[in-house]
Amino acid sequence: MAERLYREIGEKIKLEIIKSKLKVGDKLPTERIYAELFGVSRTLVREAFIMLEIEKLIEVKKGSGSYLKSQISNQQSSKISDVGPFELLQARQVLESSIAACAAHSITKADLNALQVTLDLESSELNSVEKANAADRDFHLLIAKATQNTLLLDTATRLWDMRDENSMWQQLHERIKDSSYHGKWLDDHQQVFDQLRKRNAEGARQAMWQHLENVKQTLFELSDTDAPNFDGYLFANPQH
């Protein structure tokens, strides 16, 4: 299997650091500079930065930039998951929007009651990131369960397990300190729930797609280490 592109970019950045003879504490060039140097999107560079951050080679200071935290060794290698957070989110967006549409046809009163309980719990736990995240997961997987299709539920569960185990994803989520983000996502969940209650398959699909699009935009914003306006995405917004 070919090595993931963000890994390749991460290794190229290491070589550039060595070539530039940067010292610990020195500021790295911006994401934009590396993107132009390697001819790739800034999102790809951002994921490479996260990889280097997890390896404790650089330190990202929001609003300031990225700094060399320790000297680069040619022996160092990454131990993170082979799937980047934005790639994982894309897979969830494609799958879970379809799952929501499917669930709209088969959802029962008991399913809707379980979702309402989860929404109430999520609302009451907005100030606890850990509990809000747990309720978030439960909400999504209850929808998958409502399809009455065990394969869809198993697949959705696997993607969520990958999300929870993915150190790059965790690195991004550690930057979500403001509970207002969870409040916005709760509003999204309510939109999905309303469409499911109406048994509106297309409405449920659109609401879930938009919810995960909002999550993506939040993570882009939080993971940006320099200028707020960037010109590259890992995946484009398809017509739907």
N, C-alpha and C positions, 0 to 999 in steps of 0.2 A: 504493500500500500504506500502510495506517495506520501511524503511528509506534508503535514498541514502547512499552508502558506504562511500563517502567522509565525510558525516555528522557524521557517526559513528566514523571514524578515527579522525575527529576534536574533538569530545567529549572525545575520549581516550587520545588525546594529552593534552587536558585541565586537565584531571585527572593526567597525568604524570607531568605536570607543578606544580600542587598543591602538589603532592607527593614529588617532588624534591625540594619544597620550594624555587622556583626561585623568585627573586625580580624584580621589575620594572627596566628595563635597562640591565638585565642579558641576555646573549645569549642563545638561544635554541639549543638543539642538531640538527644535520643536518637532511635533508630529508632522507638520506640513513640510518641513525641510526634508525629513526622512522619506515622506511619501513621494516628493518630487525626485529625490535622489534615486529611489528604487523603482519609480514608475508604478506605484500602487496607491490604493485608496488610503485615506487617513484612518478609516475604521480598522483596516488590516494592521496598520502601524500601532493603533491604540491597543489592539489585542496583543501585539508583540510586547508593548510596554507593560501590560498587565502580567504577561509571562515573566518578564524580567523583574517585575516588582515582587511576584510570588517567590522567585528565586533569591530575593533579597539582594539583588544587584543594584537596583535603583530605588529611589524614593520619590513618589509622586506627591507634589504639594499643589492642591487645587488653587488656581489663580496665580501660581508662581511658576510652575514648570516641573521638570523631572531632574533629579540630581543623582550622581553616581554615589552609591552607598557603600560598595566594596569593590575591590579590584577584580577585573574580569579574568577568569582562569579558563584556559582552553579545555580543561578537564570537566568544567561544569556542564551539567545537562538538566533539562527540565523533567519534572516528575508529574506534571499536571495532566489532566485528561486530554485526550487527543481531539476533543471537540470544543470549539470556542463557544462562548456564551451567546453570541449573536446568531451563530449557525444553529445552536440548540433552540433558540427562541424562534427562529424561522420555521423549524420543524414543528414546534408546538403551535405556531400560528396557523399553519396549513392544516394540521391534524385536528386541533381543538375547535376551529371554526366549523369544520365538517361534522365533528362530533356533536356540537351544539345544534346544528340543523337536524341531525338524525334524532337527537334526544327529543326535539320538539314534537316528533310524530309519536313517540312511545312513552313519554313521561307520564307518571301516575300522580295521583293526589299525594301519596306517601312520599314520592320523590320530591314534590314541590314543598311539602312540609319540612323535609330534611334540609332542603336548600334554604328555606326561610330561617330555620334554627341556626344554620351556619352563618347566614348573613347577619343575624342578630348578634351572634357571638363575635363575628369579625368587627362589627360596629362597636361593641363594648370593649374590645381589646386593642383599639387603634394605638394606644400609647405603649403597648408592649409589642415590639417588633417580632419577637419569637412567636408569640401567640397569634399575632395577626398573620404571620407567614403560614402557620399551621392551618388556620382557618381558610386562608387563600387556597392552599393545596386541597383541603377537604372540599371546598366549593367546586373546584374544577373536576375533581375525580368523582364527585357525586353526579355531575352532569354526564360524565362518561359511563357511569353505572346505569344511569337512566336510559341509555340506548338499548339496554337488555342484551348487549353484545359483549361477551367476555373478552374477545380478542381486542376490541377497541379499548376496553377498560385496561387490559394488561399492557397495551402499547402506551396508552396515556400515562399509566403508572410508571412504566419504565422511563419515559422521558422526564417525569418529575423526579424520579430517583437519580437520574443522571444530573439533573439540575441541582439537587441537594448535595450531591457528591462532588460537583465540579468546583475546583478551587478557584478558577477564574471567575465563575459566577459569584461565588462567595465573596471574592475580593471586591466586586462591584457592589454587591448588596451591603457590604460593610459601610459604604459611603452614604447609604440611605438613612440619614439621621432624623430627617424631618417627617413626622407622622402624617403631614398633609398629603404626602404621596400615597400612603395607604388609604387615606380618605378619598382621593380621586379614584383609586382602583376599586374601592367599595362602591362608588357611584357607578362605575363600569359594570360591576357585578350585578347591581340592581337593574341596569338596563338589560343585561342578558336574561336575568330572572323574569323580568316583565314580558319579554318576548317568548320565553318558554311557557309561561303561564297562559299566554294567548295562543300557544301552539303554532306560532309563526316561525316556520323553519328558516326562511330567508332572513327574517329580522334577527333571529337568534344567531345565525351565521355571521351576519354583518356586525352585530353587537360584540360577539366574541373576537372577531378579527380586529375591530377597532380597539378593543380593550388591550389586546396584546401589542397592537401598534403603539398605543399609549405607553405601555411598559417599555417597549423598545426605545421610544423617544426619551423617556426618563433616564434610562441607562446610558444612552448616548450623551445626554446632558451631564450626568454625574461623572462619566468617565473621561470627559474632555479635559485635557490638561493645559490647553492654551486658548487660542481664539475660539469664541463660541460658535462662529459660523464655519462649518466644515463642508467639503464638497464631495465626500465619498461615503458610500454606504456598502455594507457587505451584501445586502440584497435590496433591490428596488421595490417600490410600492407597486404591486401589480394591480391591474384593473380588476375590480370584483363587483 
